[in-house]
């Protein structure tokens, strides 16, 4: 499943550069994660890098975008062009 940034976000700017897929961007009030680009770092890292660096623990699994690990791998391959 994709990740989601809650309204507890303090706009500290540390998550955006950590995302290998460019899924994180500044929204109107807080940072947002594009579920079409978020693979929870599957294919890149063992853990979700944005979650690792977030100082307020405001990045959670998005219940509206549930995906299996295989679906995350398929998304990773689609985004990166790897087969």
C-alpha positions in Angstrom: 0.0 0.0 0.0 1.1 3.5 -0.6 2.1 5.8 2.3 0.2 8.8 3.5 1.3 12.0 5.4 -1.1 13.0 8.2 -1.9 16.5 9.2 0.7 16.2 12.0 3.3 17.1 9.3 5.4 20.0 10.4 6.8 20.8 6.8 10.3 20.1 7.9 11.4 19.2 4.3 13.3 16.1 5.2 11.1 13.5 3.5 10.9 14.9 0.0 14.5 14.4 -1.0 14.6 10.9 0.5 11.9 9.5 -1.9 13.6 7.6 -4.8 10.4 7.8 -6.9 9.7 11.5 -6.5 6.3 10.6 -4.9 6.5 13.3 -2.2 5.8 17.0 -3.0 4.6 20.1 -1.1 0.9 20.3 -1.0 -1.2 23.3 -0.1 -0.6 22.9 3.6 1.6 19.9 4.2 3.7 17.5 2.2 1.7 14.9 0.2 2.5 11.5 -1.3 1.3 10.5 -4.7 0.0 6.9 -4.4 0.7 6.2 -8.0 4.4 6.8 -7.4 4.8 5.4 -3.9 6.3 1.9 -3.6 7.2 2.2 0.1 10.7 2.1 -1.3 10.3 -1.5 -2.5 13.0 -2.1 -5.0 15.2 0.7 -3.7 15.6 0.1 0.1 14.7 -2.3 2.8 12.6 0.3 4.6 10.6 3.3 3.6 13.1 6.2 3.7 10.5 8.9 4.4 9.3 7.1 7.5 12.9 6.6 8.7 13.7 10.4 8.6 10.3 11.8 9.7 10.9 13.5 13.1 7.2 13.5 14.0 6.2 10.0 12.8 3.4 11.4 10.6 3.8 9.0 7.7 1.5 6.0 7.8 0.2 3.3 5.4 -2.7 4.7 3.3 -5.8 2.6 4.0 -7.3 4.0 0.8 -4.5 2.5 -1.3 -3.9 -1.1 -0.1 -1.3 -3.0 -2.2 0.4 -6.3 -1.8 4.2 -6.5 -2.0 3.9 -8.0 -5.5 1.8 -5.0 -6.6 4.5 -2.6 -5.1 7.2 -4.5 -7.1 5.1 -4.2 -10.3 4.7 -0.5 -9.7 8.5 -0.2 -9.0 9.2 -2.0 -12.3 6.7 0.3 -14.2 8.2 3.4 -12.7 11.8 2.5 -13.2 11.4 0.6 -16.5 13.1 -2.4 -15.1 11.9 -5.9 -16.0 
